[in-house]
Amino acid sequence: MWRRVLVMGFVAVVMMLGLGCRRNPFDVDVSHVKVDLDIVRFDREFCQIRPDSIYVYLPRWQQEYGYFWQVYSQALLGLGKPESYDYLVRLKGFFDYCHQYGIDRDVQKAFPPDDEFLTQKLTDAFRHYRYYFPGRRIPRIFTVISGFNVSVFTGDGFVGISLDKYLGSDYVLYPNLGFEKYKRRRMTRGMIPVDVMRAWAVAEFPFNDSVNNVLANMVYEGRLQYFLDAMLPGYPDTLKWGYTELQWKWANAYEKNIWDYLVEKNVLFSQRALDIKTFTGDGPFTTPFHHNSAPRAGTFIGYRIVQAFMKNHPDVTLGQLMEMKDYIRIYNESYYEP
């Protein structure tokens, strides 16, 4: 009898080790994939000039950086058009603001010239991108100071990164600027590759379904998370989701409960913007559930649906998945059961 127990125990250990060592399907060799990532440290150039020299540099920025400068100065900083009478006044005002509060100094301290973090992490991520999407373009990367505006922004062929949004969760100015605790927790350098790859996926594969309801948005957002798994295979799930360990465990433990709630409350096919935001939008938690719940609980279910779809369709490539525009079809053909 003891021998039988020992054998059974040994088998259980072997099974556990086998499960623990199961290969990540996205752990692919990309060392042969060539990517010459062009990262322009515009924040450094911007910070190094004298405020009274900005009028000299402006024509060069307009000529050299063209469309990027247009998006950055007009859409992001809200300076208006260059021909407007107060354009230069607004630009100098922003420059003075960065100097006054030491934002430029803090950014350069957090991301010094010899820091290879961005180059290494983003090059690796875009190697994976080229591996799965060999025919698609690789964006040019611009780092900027945005006055604590959006973290990442995109334009035709480029991604902009506001480094002042990644100065660390304990950065002294963040609480005074009204950033909630759950947002500050993610305002670290480790989130940059996640935010960049997600933003680029949204730019390259925008929501494009004729049906705009909760379920369609769940699947679309879940597909973005599946995309992140492929682009950042070595990243912890908590980082890719922006979750705490507790939130990640909650989402996995209560998957069926989340699904049952969505079904019982007839939420899945709701087209109300509030319902869509509640279950797929960001926040400290998902409102209908406990305050310890994970945010974007609907997106987590959408992610599970996409995983089930890909498991049941091993012939579908990641490229084909990202091109699919019928998100309800993905659900129907996933045969999802929590």
C-alpha positions in Angstrom: 0.0 0.0 0.0 2.8 2.4 0.9 4.5 1.6 -2.3 1.3 2.4 -4.2 1.0 5.8 -2.4 4.6 6.6 -3.2 4.2 5.8 -6.8 1.0 7.9 -7.0 2.8 10.7 -5.3 5.7 10.5 -7.7 3.4 10.5 -10.7 1.6 13.6 -9.3 4.9 15.4 -8.8 6.0 14.5 -12.4 2.6 15.8 -13.7 3.0 19.0 -11.7 6.5 19.5 -13.0 5.3 18.9 -16.5 2.6 21.5 -16.2 5.0 23.9 -14.7 7.5 23.5 -17.5 4.9 23.6 -20.3 6.4 25.7 -23.1 5.0 29.1 -23.8 3.6 28.9 -27.3 4.8 32.5 -28.0 8.4 31.7 -26.8 9.8 31.8 -30.3 13.3 32.5 -31.5 13.5 36.0 -33.0 17.3 36.4 -32.9 17.5 36.1 -36.7 14.8 38.8 -37.2 16.3 42.1 -38.2 14.8 45.3 -36.9 16.6 48.6 -37.1 14.4 50.5 -34.6 14.7 54.3 -35.0 14.3 55.9 -31.6 14.5 59.7 -31.6 15.1 61.1 -28.1 13.3 64.3 -28.9 12.8 64.9 -25.2 16.6 65.2 -24.8 16.9 67.6 -27.7 14.0 69.7 -26.3 15.4 69.8 -22.8 18.9 70.8 -23.8 18.2 74.0 -25.7 17.9 77.4 -24.0 14.4 78.9 -23.7 15.4 81.9 -25.7 16.7 79.7 -28.5 13.4 78.0 -29.2 12.6 80.4 -32.1 15.8 79.2 -33.8 15.0 75.5 -33.4 11.4 75.7 -34.4 11.9 75.8 -38.2 14.3 72.9 -38.0 11.9 70.8 -36.0 9.1 71.6 -38.5 11.2 70.6 -41.4 13.0 67.6 -39.9 10.2 66.0 -38.0 7.3 67.1 -40.1 4.1 65.1 -39.3 5.3 64.1 -35.9 6.0 67.7 -34.9 2.5 68.6 -36.2 0.8 66.0 -34.1 3.0 66.6 -31.0 2.7 70.4 -31.0 -0.9 70.8 -32.2 -2.8 67.8 -31.1 -0.9 66.8 -28.0 0.3 70.1 -26.6 -2.6 72.1 -28.0 -0.5 75.0 -29.3 -2.7 75.6 -32.3 -1.4 76.1 -35.8 2.1 77.6 -36.4 0.6 80.6 -38.3 -1.5 81.6 -35.3 -0.3 84.8 -33.6 0.2 83.1 -30.2 1.8 79.8 -31.3 5.3 80.8 -30.3 4.1 82.3 -27.0 2.3 79.1 -26.1 5.4 77.0 -27.1 7.7 79.1 -24.9 5.1 78.9 -22.1 5.2 75.1 -22.2 9.0 75.2 -22.3 9.0 77.5 -19.2 6.6 75.2 -17.4 8.9 72.2 -17.9 11.8 74.1 -16.5 9.9 75.7 -13.7 8.8 72.3 -12.2 12.0 70.5 -13.1 10.1 68.0 -15.4 12.9 68.1 -18.0 15.5 67.4 -15.3 13.6 64.5 -13.8 13.0 62.9 -17.2 16.7 63.1 -18.1 17.6 61.6 -14.7 15.2 58.7 -15.1 16.1 58.1 -18.7 19.8 59.1 -19.1 21.7 59.1 -22.4 23.4 55.7 -21.7 20.2 54.0 -20.7 19.5 51.1 -23.1 16.2 50.0 -21.6 14.0 51.5 -24.3 16.2 50.3 -27.2 16.5 46.7 -25.8 12.9 46.2 -24.8 11.3 47.8 -27.8 13.6 46.2 -30.3 12.8 42.8 -28.9 9.1 43.5 -29.0 9.2 44.7 -32.6 11.3 41.7 -33.6 8.3 39.6 -32.4 6.0 41.9 -34.3 8.0 41.4 -37.5 8.2 37.7 -36.9 4.4 37.5 -36.9 3.7 40.3 -39.3 6.6 40.3 -41.8 4.9 42.6 -44.3 3.9 45.3 -41.9 5.9 48.5 -41.2 7.9 49.2 -38.1 7.1 52.6 -36.6 9.6 55.3 -35.8 9.7 56.0 -32.1 9.8 59.5 -30.6 10.3 60.2 -26.9 8.8 63.4 -25.6 7.7 65.5 -22.6 4.0 66.1 -22.9 3.3 67.9 -19.7 1.7 64.8 -18.2 -0.6 64.3 -21.1 -1.3 61.0 -22.8 1.3 58.2 -22.1 1.6 57.0 -25.6 0.2 58.5 -28.9 0.4 57.3 -32.5 0.4 58.9 -35.9 1.0 57.6 -39.4 4.2 55.6 -39.1 5.3 56.7 -35.6 4.7 56.1 -31.9 5.3 58.9 -29.3 6.2 58.1 -25.7 5.6 60.7 -23.0 8.5 59.9 -20.7 7.1 62.2 -18.0 4.3 59.7 -17.6 6.8 57.0 -16.6 8.8 58.5 -13.8 7.8 55.9 -11.1 4.7 55.3 -9.0 6.2 57.4 -6.2 7.1 60.4 -8.3 6.4 63.5 -6.2 4.2 65.5 -8.7 1.8 62.7 -9.7 -0.5 62.9 -6.6 -0.7 66.7 -6.9 -1.7 66.4 -10.6 -4.7 64.2 -9.6 -3.5 60.8 -10.8 -5.3 58.1 -8.8 -3.3 55.4 -7.1 -4.2 52.7 -9.6 -2.9 54.9 -12.4 0.3 55.9 -10.5 1.0 52.2 -9.9 1.4 51.7 -13.7 3.4 54.9 -14.4 6.7 53.1 -14.4 9.3 52.3 -17.1 8.3 48.7 -17.1 4.9 49.6 -18.6 6.4 51.4 -21.6 6.7 48.3 -23.9 3.2 47.2 -23.0 1.7 50.6 -23.7 3.7 51.0 -26.9 2.7 47.6 -28.4 -0.9 48.0 -27.4 -1.1 51.5 -28.9 0.5 50.3 -32.1 -1.9 47.3 -32.3 -4.9 49.7 -31.9 -3.4 51.9 -34.7 -2.8 49.0 -37.0 -5.9 46.9 -36.1 -8.6 49.4 -35.1 -12.1 48.3 -33.9 -13.8 47.7 -37.2 -17.0 45.7 -36.6 -20.5 46.8 -37.7 -21.7 45.6 -34.4 -20.7 47.7 -31.4 -21.9 46.0 -28.2 -20.4 44.8 -25.0 -19.5 41.3 -26.4 -17.8 42.7 -29.6 -15.7 45.1 -27.5 -14.8 42.3 -25.0 -13.5 40.2 -27.9 -11.7 43.1 -29.5 -10.0 44.2 -26.3 -9.3 40.5 -25.4 -7.6 40.1 -28.8 -5.3 43.0 -28.0 -4.2 41.3 -24.8 -3.6 38.1 -26.8 -1.5 40.2 -29.2 0.5 41.4 -26.2 1.2 37.8 -25.2 2.8 37.3 -28.6 4.8 40.5 -28.6 6.0 40.3 -25.0 6.2 36.6 -24.1 8.7 37.1 -21.3 6.5 39.7 -19.5 4.5 38.8 -16.4 0.7 38.7 -16.9 0.3 41.3 -14.2 2.4 43.8 -16.2 0.7 43.1 -19.5 -2.7 43.7 -17.9 -1.7 46.4 -15.4 -3.1 44.3 -12.6 -1.9 43.6 -9.1 -1.2 40.0 -8.1 -4.5 40.0 -6.2 -6.4 41.3 -9.2 -4.9 38.7 -11.6 -5.7 35.9 -9.1 -9.3 37.3 -8.8 -9.9 37.3 -12.5 -8.7 33.7 -12.9 -10.6 32.5 -9.8 -13.9 34.2 -10.7 -13.9 33.8 -14.5 -17.2 31.7 -14.4 -18.8 34.2 -12.0 -18.0 37.1 -14.3 -19.4 35.2 -17.3 -22.6 34.2 -15.4 -23.2 37.8 -14.4 -22.9 39.0 -18.0 -25.3 36.4 -19.2 -27.8 36.7 -16.4 -27.9 40.5 -16.5 -28.3 40.5 -20.3 -25.3 42.7 -20.7 -23.5 41.0 -23.5 -25.5 42.5 -26.3 -26.0 45.9 -24.8 -24.9 48.8 -27.0 -25.0 51.3 -24.1 -21.7 53.2 -24.0 -21.8 53.0 -20.2 -22.0 49.2 -20.2 -19.2 48.9 -22.7 -17.0 51.2 -20.6 -17.9 49.4 -17.3 -16.7 46.0 -18.5 -13.9 46.9 -20.9 -12.8 50.4 -19.8 -10.0 51.1 -17.3 -10.5 51.8 -13.7 -9.5 50.7 -10.2 -11.9 47.7 -10.4 -15.0 46.6 -12.3 -17.9 48.5 -10.8 -20.6 45.8 -10.5 -18.2 43.6 -8.5 -16.2 43.9 -5.3 -13.6 46.8 -5.0 -10.9 44.1 -4.9 -12.0 42.9 -8.3 -9.9 43.3 -11.4 -10.7 46.2 -13.7 -11.8 45.3 -17.3 -13.4 42.1 -16.2 -15.2 41.9 -19.5 -11.9 42.2 -21.4 -10.5 39.3 -19.4 -13.5 37.1 -20.6 -12.9 38.4 -24.1 -9.3 37.3 -23.8 -10.4 33.8 -22.7 -12.7 33.7 -25.7 -9.9 34.5 -28.0 -7.7 31.9 -26.4 -10.5 29.3 -26.9 -11.0 30.3 -30.5 -7.3 29.9 -31.3 -7.1 26.6 -29.5 -10.0 25.3 -31.6 -8.6 26.8 -34.8 -4.9 25.8 -34.8 -4.6 26.7 -38.5 -5.5 30.4 -37.9 -2.3 32.5 -37.6 -1.9 35.5 -35.4 -1.9 37.7 -38.5 -5.2 36.3 -39.6 -6.7 36.6 -36.2 -5.8 40.3 -36.0 -7.3 41.0 -39.4 -10.7 39.4 -38.5 -13.5 42.0 -38.3 -16.4 39.9 -37.2 -15.8 39.7 -33.4 -19.1 37.9 -32.7 -18.0 35.2 -35.1 -14.8 34.8 -33.0 -17.1 34.2 -30.0 -19.4 31.8 -31.8 -16.6 29.7 -33.1 -14.6 29.7 -29.9 -17.1 27.4 -28.2 -16.1 29.2 -25.0 -17.1 27.6 -21.7 -15.6 29.1 -18.5 
